[in-house]
């Protein structure tokens, strides 16, 4: 039997069972929800990273920088005699969609996805050789666990960056006034023998020229043995550090899959051929590819923090619950939810849960409905989705694990579990609510007397398919990890909480729709 919350609940099953046998109803249960700050957080090897600057009026300003190791696409390359670099090009594609294709020229118009802030707002982007070695395993665990890297380690990489920046082109759009350009990239190449010119068109990307002299010295003239394996390369060339600095009032941030990026070295070398004892030397064009692979880490700096947000995460009301819940990705915050209230008779079960277990109800649906504080969020972009999880046991809730539905896009998968932003036309497309279904979680609590009424956590999420967890640098008494997908979501939202001061129609509550046998 399927049930839609967009329809009145009392139509469920009305043609299946006589009204004299069953009573259909809906009840609301008070919950307690309060804020928690994450502090510095593990931010290494994320599937998506952020780069740039973004201000959310309800939270403050986030500046995101990035570091990555590099690998040879093909190890132990043979570099011929008299190799001379022509150019070095870094290419990292953006998330984008085609909005128009010219019928006359074939030129495509693109719209960038996952871009936040003011379109084409510039900032200073400096790419340095990194002197920080990112090892794979942690010596503190006798090299049995992976080494963790954290969001607040930017100063460590700053201190160990080597030399001048590598994106040293004269065009300031490649360094001092960089922005995420949505234009299609058109690249012309001319065959040296036929003189034929070919134009190659590709989707928008971070396309930067890097220092010829650096890569000549580092790669083409590398000492013996440094390019034989990627392990040797990573010890010798420890990677790239992308440093972001503000240069203009407007700001811009992008979510980027750096693992799709590459550095292509274009160079010429001598090619010798011997025929009938005669050796001929010819200059030939060659390329060598470096991939942005290996360990990575995203750095987040927070500034201009909103006073209300700072107060909320510094002094959460864990007794009555907070009036507003601040969910912020990256180095941010999430909310803790406690269901069914106190255990006044001290028997180990919350009184309201005990009563529910004795009710004989059949649970049709159970939801947590979150109302957005539209005033607080009026000048900010709302996250497309939030995620509720089992905070006590550091795992997903049952409803997440049992939902295999596929949405219109991957980000809308598990749509029965939900958490997807709901918008209304009357608010000019602004978000109003999120609803998360925890039906199976509640059913399990009712059916199994030995099941634990765990604390739940709620965060923003960038990818509903990612259910892993990242460590806090400084664990607290409630939690030591947070969902990974919240770390690489740069957005935040302000929700009405559970404090009695919140108007009842806006207050966070547990909604239970049930069938009761008469």
PATOR-53780 format. One record per residue (C-alpha): x, y, z; residue in one letter. Coordinates in Angstrom, 2 decimals. Layout:
REM PATOR-53780
SEFI      px      py      pz code
SEFI       X       Y       Z    A
...
//
This chain:
REM PATOR-53780
SEFI      px      py      pz code
SEFI    0.00    0.00    0.00    X
SEFI    1.43    3.35   -1.04    X
SEFI    0.85    6.56    0.84    X
SEFI    1.34   10.16   -0.24    X
SEFI    1.71   12.89    2.36    X
SEFI    0.50   15.41   -0.20    X
SEFI   -3.02   13.96    0.22    X
SEFI   -5.17   13.88    3.31    X
SEFI   -4.19   10.93    5.46    X
SEFI   -7.73    9.68    6.08    X
SEFI   -8.12    8.29    2.55    X
SEFI   -5.54    5.57    3.20    X
SEFI   -7.20    2.16    2.99    X
SEFI  -10.75    3.56    3.16    X
SEFI  -11.99    1.13    0.51    X
SEFI  -10.14   -1.84    1.98    X
SEFI  -11.45   -2.10    5.51    X
SEFI  -14.77   -1.08    7.00    X
SEFI  -14.84    2.05    9.10    X
SEFI  -16.14    0.08   12.08    X
SEFI  -13.01   -2.06   12.23    X
SEFI  -10.20    0.47   11.96    X
SEFI   -9.55    4.04   12.99    X
SEFI   -7.14    6.12   10.92    X
SEFI   -5.30    8.99   12.55    X
SEFI   -2.35   11.31   12.79    X
SEFI   -0.48   12.34   15.91    X
SEFI    2.38   14.75   16.54    X
SEFI    5.10   14.03   19.07    X
SEFI    7.37   16.63   20.54    X
SEFI   11.07   16.09   19.92    X
SEFI   14.14   17.82   21.29    X
SEFI   16.62   19.22   18.81    X
SEFI   19.70   21.32   19.45    X
SEFI   22.78   22.60   17.63    X
SEFI   26.28   21.19   17.62    X
SEFI   29.44   22.62   16.05    X
SEFI   31.83   20.36   14.18    X
SEFI   35.02   22.38   14.56    X
SEFI   37.92   21.32   12.36    X
SEFI   37.00   18.23   10.36    X
SEFI   38.67   15.52    8.32    X
SEFI   38.59   16.80    4.74    X
SEFI   40.94   14.50    2.84    X
SEFI   40.15   12.46   -0.26    X
SEFI   36.64   13.82   -0.70    X
SEFI   34.82   12.81   -3.91    X
SEFI   34.11   16.50   -4.61    X
SEFI   36.04   19.54   -3.38    X
SEFI   35.25   23.24   -3.15    X
SEFI   37.42   26.14   -4.27    X
SEFI   36.84   29.87   -3.89    X
SEFI   34.97   32.15   -1.50    X
SEFI   31.29   32.27   -0.52    X
SEFI   29.32   34.29    2.03    X
SEFI   26.06   33.00    3.45    X
SEFI   24.47   35.87    5.38    X
SEFI   23.08   33.50    8.01    X
SEFI   26.49   31.95    8.71    X
SEFI   29.50   33.94    7.46    X
SEFI   32.25   33.67    4.86    X
SEFI   33.99   30.46    3.84    X
SEFI   37.27   30.47    1.93    X
SEFI   38.20   27.12    0.42    X
SEFI   41.70   26.16   -0.76    X
SEFI   42.96   22.75   -1.89    X
SEFI   46.01   20.51   -2.14    X
SEFI   46.58   17.36   -4.18    X
SEFI   49.26   14.88   -5.06    X
SEFI   49.97   14.12   -8.72    X
SEFI   50.66   10.89  -10.60    X
SEFI   52.11   10.02  -13.98    X
SEFI   49.51    8.72  -16.41    X
SEFI   52.22    6.35  -17.62    X
SEFI   55.15    5.67  -15.31    X
SEFI   58.81    5.58  -16.23    X
SEFI   58.44    7.66  -19.41    X
SEFI   61.26    7.81  -21.94    X
SEFI   62.22   11.40  -22.60    X
SEFI   64.39   11.88  -25.64    X
SEFI   67.46   14.00  -26.24    X
SEFI   67.36   17.79  -26.20    X
SEFI   63.82   17.94  -24.81    X
SEFI   62.48   21.51  -24.84    X
SEFI   59.15   22.49  -23.31    X
SEFI   56.60   24.26  -25.50    X
SEFI   53.84   24.69  -22.92    X
SEFI   52.28   23.19  -19.80    X
SEFI   48.50   23.26  -19.46    X
SEFI   46.38   22.44  -16.41    X
SEFI   42.82   21.38  -17.26    X
SEFI   40.13   20.66  -14.65    X
SEFI   36.57   20.38  -16.01    X
SEFI   33.66   22.07  -14.25    X
SEFI   30.22   20.59  -13.78    X
SEFI   28.21   22.07  -16.64    X
SEFI   25.23   21.56  -18.91    X
SEFI   24.66   22.68  -22.51    X
SEFI   21.88   25.27  -22.80    X
SEFI   22.18   26.09  -26.51    X
SEFI   24.06   25.03  -29.65    X
SEFI   24.43   27.42  -32.57    X
SEFI   23.05   25.95  -35.79    X
SEFI   25.52   27.98  -37.85    X
SEFI   28.80   27.76  -35.93    X
SEFI   28.22   24.72  -33.71    X
SEFI   29.37   26.76  -30.71    X
SEFI   27.75   25.58  -27.50    X
SEFI   26.54   27.76  -24.64    X
SEFI   27.00   26.24  -21.21    X
SEFI   25.63   26.83  -17.74    X
SEFI   27.90   25.91  -14.84    X
SEFI   26.48   23.70  -12.11    X
SEFI   27.43   23.85   -8.42    X
SEFI   28.59   27.47   -8.57    X
SEFI   27.74   29.66   -5.59    X
SEFI   27.93   33.44   -5.21    X
SEFI   28.25   36.12   -7.88    X
SEFI   28.80   34.88  -11.43    X
SEFI   32.34   35.55  -12.72    X
SEFI   33.38   37.18   -9.43    X
SEFI   37.21   37.16   -9.40    X
SEFI   39.63   36.09   -6.70    X
SEFI   43.38   35.51   -6.51    X
SEFI   44.28   31.91   -7.31    X
SEFI   47.90   30.90   -6.78    X
SEFI   49.11   27.38   -7.53    X
SEFI   52.36   26.36   -5.82    X
SEFI   54.54   23.32   -5.67    X
SEFI   53.68   21.68   -2.37    X
SEFI   56.45   20.79    0.02    X
SEFI   54.12   18.90    2.35    X
SEFI   54.34   15.12    2.00    X
SEFI   50.91   13.52    2.34    X
SEFI   51.61   10.00    3.48    X
SEFI   49.07    7.21    3.04    X
SEFI   49.23    5.60    6.50    X
SEFI   49.28    7.03   10.00    X
SEFI   52.46    6.24   12.00    X
SEFI   50.53    6.85   15.24    X
SEFI   48.59    3.63   14.50    X
SEFI   51.71    1.66   13.51    X
SEFI   50.75    2.36    9.90    X
SEFI   47.56    0.30   10.21    X
SEFI   45.10    3.15    9.54    X
SEFI   44.91    5.78    6.84    X
SEFI   46.43    9.13    7.64    X
SEFI   43.76   11.79    8.16    X
SEFI   44.17   15.38    7.02    X
SEFI   42.01   18.19    8.35    X
SEFI   40.29   21.34    7.22    X
SEFI   42.45   23.64    9.38    X
SEFI   45.86   22.54    8.07    X
SEFI   46.18   25.31    5.47    X
SEFI   48.93   27.01    7.47    X
SEFI   51.01   23.82    7.31    X
SEFI   50.83   23.84    3.51    X
SEFI   51.39   27.60    3.37    X
SEFI   54.58   27.23    5.37    X
SEFI   55.92   24.50    3.09    X
SEFI   54.93   25.81   -0.34    X
SEFI   57.96   26.01   -2.63    X
SEFI   59.05   28.87   -4.87    X
SEFI   56.87   31.21   -6.87    X
SEFI   53.40   30.39   -8.09    X
SEFI   53.24   28.15  -11.13    X
SEFI   50.24   29.79  -12.84    X
SEFI   52.42   32.76  -13.81    X
SEFI   50.83   33.76  -17.13    X
SEFI   50.56   37.47  -17.96    X
SEFI   46.77   37.15  -18.30    X
SEFI   45.38   38.04  -14.85    X
SEFI   42.34   35.82  -15.49    X
SEFI   44.71   32.92  -14.84    X
SEFI   45.86   34.14  -11.42    X
SEFI   45.15   37.53   -9.79    X
SEFI   41.64   37.87  -11.25    X
SEFI   40.66   34.24  -11.75    X
SEFI   36.98   33.32  -12.11    X
SEFI   34.99   30.26  -13.12    X
SEFI   34.41   30.94  -16.80    X
SEFI   31.31   29.29  -18.36    X
SEFI   32.57   29.74  -21.94    X
SEFI   33.21   26.78  -24.19    X
SEFI   36.94   26.27  -24.71    X
SEFI   38.09   26.51  -28.34    X
SEFI   41.64   25.37  -29.01    X
SEFI   43.32   25.72  -32.40    X
SEFI   46.23   23.50  -33.45    X
SEFI   48.20   23.66  -36.70    X
SEFI   49.90   20.63  -38.22    X
SEFI   53.52   21.62  -38.87    X
SEFI   53.75   19.56  -42.06    X
SEFI   50.35   20.07  -43.68    X
SEFI   49.78   23.53  -42.15    X
SEFI   46.15   22.51  -41.61    X
SEFI   44.48   24.19  -38.62    X
SEFI   42.00   22.25  -36.49    X
SEFI   39.71   23.69  -33.82    X
SEFI   38.85   21.47  -30.87    X
SEFI   35.92   22.51  -28.67    X
SEFI   35.52   21.28  -25.10    X
SEFI   33.24   21.98  -22.14    X
SEFI   34.16   24.76  -19.65    X
SEFI   37.13   24.01  -17.43    X
SEFI   39.84   25.58  -15.35    X
SEFI   42.40   25.93  -18.15    X
SEFI   45.64   27.49  -16.92    X
SEFI   49.15   27.73  -18.32    X
SEFI   51.78   26.63  -15.83    X
SEFI   55.47   27.46  -15.64    X
SEFI   57.54   25.95  -18.46    X
SEFI   60.79   26.33  -16.56    X
SEFI   59.46   24.56  -13.46    X
SEFI   58.17   21.50  -15.31    X
SEFI   61.26   21.36  -17.51    X
SEFI   63.39   21.09  -14.40    X
SEFI   61.01   18.93  -12.37    X
SEFI   59.86   16.46  -15.01    X
SEFI   61.79   16.61  -18.29    X
SEFI   65.11   16.86  -16.46    X
SEFI   64.15   14.78  -13.42    X
SEFI   67.00   12.90  -11.73    X
SEFI   67.31    9.20  -12.45    X
SEFI   64.73    7.04  -10.69    X
SEFI   62.30    9.83   -9.76    X
SEFI   59.77    8.95  -12.46    X
SEFI   60.02    5.16  -12.35    X
SEFI   56.96    4.74  -10.08    X
SEFI   54.26    7.03   -8.78    X
SEFI   55.45    6.36   -5.24    X
SEFI   58.87    7.71   -6.20    X
SEFI   57.24   10.68   -7.95    X
SEFI   55.13   11.61   -4.91    X
SEFI   58.17   11.66   -2.68    X
SEFI   60.09   13.78   -5.20    X
SEFI   57.25   16.04   -6.43    X
SEFI   54.84   16.32   -3.52    X
SEFI   51.96   17.85   -5.39    X
SEFI   50.16   21.13   -5.95    X
SEFI   48.68   23.62   -3.51    X
SEFI   45.78   25.80   -4.76    X
SEFI   45.66   28.90   -2.57    X
SEFI   42.62   31.23   -2.65    X
SEFI   42.70   34.89   -1.59    X
SEFI   40.08   37.62   -1.81    X
SEFI   40.65   40.50   -4.26    X
SEFI   37.15   41.92   -4.88    X
SEFI   33.91   42.54   -2.92    X
SEFI   31.99   39.90   -4.90    X
SEFI   32.66   36.23   -4.22    X
SEFI   32.40   32.95   -6.04    X
SEFI   32.86   29.30   -5.10    X
SEFI   32.63   26.09   -7.12    X
SEFI   32.32   22.41   -6.36    X
SEFI   34.87   20.59   -8.53    X
SEFI   35.92   17.00   -9.17    X
SEFI   39.69   17.56   -9.15    X
SEFI   40.31   13.88   -9.87    X
SEFI   39.17   14.57  -13.45    X
SEFI   41.97   17.11  -13.81    X
SEFI   45.29   16.68  -15.60    X
SEFI   48.47   18.53  -16.47    X
SEFI   49.65   18.07  -20.03    X
SEFI   53.25   18.82  -20.94    X
SEFI   53.83   19.72  -24.60    X
SEFI   57.47   19.47  -25.65    X
SEFI   59.83   18.70  -28.53    X
SEFI   62.69   16.23  -28.56    X
SEFI   65.16   14.72  -30.99    X
SEFI   64.14   11.52  -32.71    X
SEFI   66.97    9.58  -34.32    X
SEFI   66.56    7.01  -37.07    X
SEFI   69.33    5.06  -38.78    X
SEFI   68.94    3.76  -42.32    X
SEFI   71.82    2.08  -44.20    X
SEFI   74.24    3.37  -41.62    X
SEFI   72.99    6.94  -41.96    X
SEFI   71.53    8.53  -38.83    X
SEFI   68.88   11.21  -39.25    X
SEFI   67.78   13.44  -36.39    X
SEFI   64.30   14.96  -36.51    X
SEFI   62.52   17.22  -34.04    X
SEFI   59.19   15.70  -33.01    X
SEFI   56.27   16.83  -30.85    X
SEFI   55.65   14.85  -27.67    X
SEFI   53.28   15.04  -24.72    X
SEFI   53.38   13.74  -21.16    X
SEFI   50.40   13.64  -18.79    X
SEFI   50.22   14.10  -15.03    X
SEFI   46.95   13.26  -13.29    X
SEFI   45.64   14.97  -10.14    X
SEFI   45.56   11.69   -8.26    X
SEFI   46.64   10.50   -4.86    X
SEFI   45.89   12.09   -1.49    X
SEFI   43.99   15.38   -1.43    X
SEFI   42.78   17.78    1.25    X
SEFI   40.32   20.68    1.26    X
SEFI   40.97   23.64    3.57    X
SEFI   38.18   25.80    4.99    X
SEFI   38.68   29.19    6.62    X
SEFI   35.70   30.80    8.36    X
SEFI   35.43   34.57    8.83    X
SEFI   32.79   37.28    9.42    X
SEFI   30.78   34.74   11.38    X
SEFI   27.13   35.69   11.95    X
SEFI   26.62   36.52   15.66    X
SEFI   23.34   34.60   15.98    X
SEFI   24.91   31.51   14.43    X
SEFI   27.96   31.75   16.67    X
SEFI   25.76   32.01   19.77    X
SEFI   23.60   29.07   18.70    X
SEFI   26.51   26.67   18.20    X
SEFI   28.41   27.93   21.25    X
SEFI   25.52   27.58   23.72    X
SEFI   23.06   24.92   22.54    X
SEFI   19.95   24.36   24.67    X
SEFI   20.13   20.61   25.23    X
SEFI   17.40   20.81   27.90    X
SEFI   14.48   22.33   26.00    X
SEFI   15.93   22.32   22.51    X
SEFI   16.98   25.28   20.37    X
SEFI   14.53   27.63   18.70    X
SEFI   16.59   27.61   15.49    X
SEFI   18.71   24.85   14.03    X
SEFI   21.77   25.83   12.01    X
SEFI   22.90   23.22    9.50    X
SEFI   26.08   24.15    7.68    X
SEFI   28.37   22.06    5.51    X
SEFI   32.16   22.01    5.60    X
SEFI   33.52   23.29    8.91    X
SEFI   30.04   23.91   10.19    X
SEFI   27.29   22.56   12.36    X
SEFI   24.52   20.04   12.56    X
SEFI   21.58   19.27   14.84    X
SEFI   21.02   16.47   17.34    X
SEFI   17.47   15.10   17.61    X
SEFI   16.11   13.15   20.59    X
SEFI   12.75   11.40   20.17    X
SEFI    9.91   10.74   22.62    X
SEFI   11.03   12.84   25.56    X
SEFI   12.03   11.84   29.10    X
SEFI   11.93    8.55   30.97    X
SEFI   10.16    9.74   34.13    X
SEFI    9.58    6.27   35.59    X
SEFI   13.26    5.36   35.11    X
SEFI   12.60    2.02   33.43    X
SEFI   14.98    2.68   30.58    X
SEFI   12.29    3.58   28.00    X
SEFI   10.96    7.05   27.22    X
SEFI    7.41    7.35   28.58    X
SEFI    5.85    8.34   25.25    X
SEFI    7.59    5.49   23.44    X
SEFI    6.34    3.10   26.10    X
SEFI    2.78    4.33   25.54    X
SEFI    3.17    4.02   21.78    X
SEFI    4.33    0.41   22.14    X
SEFI    1.19   -0.37   24.14    X
SEFI   -1.16    1.43   21.74    X
SEFI   -1.56   -1.39   19.23    X
SEFI   -1.23    1.07   16.39    X
SEFI   -0.08    0.04   12.93    X
SEFI    2.36    2.72   11.75    X
SEFI    1.68    3.80    8.18    X
SEFI    4.21    6.58    8.06    X
SEFI    6.48    8.59   10.36    X
SEFI    8.12   11.86    9.32    X
SEFI   10.27   14.62   10.68    X
SEFI    9.09   17.86    9.05    X
SEFI   11.52   20.79    9.15    X
SEFI   10.32   24.33    8.45    X
SEFI   12.87   26.76    7.00    X
SEFI   13.33   30.15    8.64    X
SEFI   12.64   32.02    5.41    X
SEFI   13.60   35.39    6.90    X
SEFI   17.05   34.14    7.89    X
SEFI   17.54   32.48    4.50    X
SEFI   16.06   35.18    2.25    X
SEFI   19.46   36.26    0.91    X
SEFI   21.05   32.82    0.69    X
SEFI   20.88   29.69   -1.44    X
SEFI   19.21   26.77    0.30    X
SEFI   20.80   23.29    0.15    X
SEFI   18.84   20.96   -2.08    X
SEFI   18.79   18.22    0.54    X
SEFI   19.28   17.37    4.19    X
SEFI   20.16   13.98    5.66    X
SEFI   19.06   12.34    8.92    X
SEFI   21.25    9.56   10.31    X
SEFI   21.78    7.41   13.40    X
SEFI   24.14    9.59   15.41    X
SEFI   24.51    7.16   18.32    X
SEFI   25.70    4.24   16.21    X
SEFI   27.40    6.24   13.44    X
SEFI   25.34    4.69   10.66    X
SEFI   22.42    5.34    8.33    X
SEFI   18.85    4.90    9.58    X
SEFI   16.77    1.93    8.43    X
SEFI   14.69    4.02    6.01    X
SEFI   17.81    5.11    4.15    X
SEFI   19.16    1.56    3.94    X
SEFI   15.89    0.09    2.60    X
SEFI   15.14    2.80    0.02    X
SEFI   16.40    1.85   -3.46    X
SEFI   14.31    4.34   -5.44    X
SEFI   15.83    6.29   -8.34    X
SEFI   14.96    9.92   -8.97    X
SEFI   15.15   12.13  -12.05    X
SEFI   18.83   12.70  -11.23    X
SEFI   21.26   10.89   -8.94    X
SEFI   20.88   13.64   -6.36    X
SEFI   17.15   12.78   -6.12    X
SEFI   17.64    9.07   -5.51    X
SEFI   16.15    7.60   -2.32    X
SEFI   13.23    9.99   -2.71    X
SEFI   10.98    7.99   -0.37    X
SEFI   13.51    8.60    2.42    X
SEFI   13.32   12.18    1.16    X
SEFI   15.00   15.22    2.75    X
SEFI   14.58   17.07   -0.58    X
SEFI   13.90   20.81   -0.51    X
SEFI   10.25   21.74   -1.03    X
SEFI    9.54   25.07   -2.69    X
SEFI    6.35   27.05   -3.13    X
SEFI    5.45   29.50   -5.88    X
SEFI    4.07   31.98   -3.35    X
SEFI    7.59   32.46   -2.00    X
SEFI    9.05   33.20   -5.44    X
SEFI   10.68   29.81   -5.57    X
SEFI   12.19   30.02   -2.10    X
SEFI   12.41   26.86   -0.03    X
SEFI    9.85   26.25    2.70    X
SEFI   10.32   22.78    4.17    X
SEFI   12.24   19.52    4.23    X
SEFI   10.60   16.22    5.20    X
SEFI   12.53   13.10    6.17    X
SEFI   10.76    9.76    6.46    X
SEFI   11.78    7.57    9.40    X
SEFI    8.88    5.09    9.24    X
SEFI   10.98    1.94    9.53    X
SEFI   13.06    3.46   12.29    X
SEFI    9.90    4.07   14.36    X
SEFI    8.38    0.69   13.49    X
SEFI   11.53   -1.02   14.70    X
SEFI   11.36    0.89   18.00    X
SEFI    7.74   -0.21   18.48    X
SEFI    8.16   -3.87   17.55    X
SEFI   11.44   -4.62   19.29    X
SEFI   11.45   -3.92   22.99    X
SEFI   15.23   -4.29   23.10    X
SEFI   15.83   -1.74   20.34    X
SEFI   17.53    1.47   21.46    X
SEFI   15.91    4.87   21.04    X
SEFI   19.04    6.38   19.52    X
SEFI   19.89   10.01   19.00    X
SEFI   19.57   11.18   15.41    X
SEFI   21.74   13.70   13.61    X
SEFI   20.71   15.97   10.75    X
SEFI   23.08   17.66    8.30    X
SEFI   23.09   19.17    4.82    X
SEFI   24.19   16.71    2.16    X
SEFI   25.74   17.09   -1.27    X
SEFI   25.31   13.48   -2.43    X
SEFI   22.66   11.19   -0.96    X
SEFI   24.58    8.11   -2.16    X
SEFI   27.51    8.88    0.18    X
SEFI   26.78    7.42    3.63    X
SEFI   30.34    7.31    4.99    X
SEFI   31.68    9.41    7.86    X
SEFI   34.62   11.74    8.45    X
SEFI   36.35   12.38   11.76    X
SEFI   36.22   15.50   13.87    X
SEFI   39.68   16.72   14.77    X
SEFI   38.46   17.21   18.35    X
SEFI   35.66   14.75   19.24    X
SEFI   33.07   15.78   21.83    X
SEFI   30.88   13.87   24.25    X
SEFI   28.11   13.35   21.67    X
SEFI   29.90   12.49   18.45    X
SEFI   33.30   12.00   16.88    X
SEFI   32.33   11.79   13.20    X
SEFI   29.94   13.49   10.78    X
SEFI   28.58   12.36    7.39    X
SEFI   31.13   12.82    4.62    X
SEFI   28.59   14.32    2.22    X
SEFI   28.07   17.27    4.56    X
SEFI   31.79   18.09    4.46    X
SEFI   31.82   18.83    0.73    X
SEFI   28.54   20.78    0.69    X
SEFI   29.40   24.49    1.02    X
SEFI   25.83   25.58    1.79    X
SEFI   23.80   25.94    4.96    X
SEFI   20.22   26.39    6.09    X
SEFI   18.39   27.71    9.16    X
SEFI   15.44   25.63   10.37    X
SEFI   12.93   26.20   13.14    X
SEFI   13.75   23.99   16.09    X
SEFI   11.83   22.32   18.89    X
SEFI   11.96   24.93   21.65    X
SEFI    8.47   25.69   23.06    X
SEFI    8.98   29.35   22.07    X
SEFI    8.65   28.38   18.39    X
SEFI    5.04   28.69   17.08    X
SEFI    3.50   25.24   16.96    X
SEFI    2.90   25.31   13.22    X
SEFI    6.62   25.96   12.63    X
SEFI    8.03   23.77   15.38    X
SEFI    9.96   20.59   14.56    X
SEFI    7.85   17.59   15.53    X
SEFI    7.58   13.90   14.78    X
SEFI    4.50   13.20   12.66    X
SEFI    3.04    9.68   12.95    X
SEFI    0.23    8.49   10.68    X
SEFI   -1.33    5.28   11.98    X
SEFI   -4.11    2.73   11.75    X
SEFI   -5.72    1.71   15.05    X
SEFI   -7.84   -1.47   15.27    X
SEFI  -11.13   -0.90   17.12    X
//
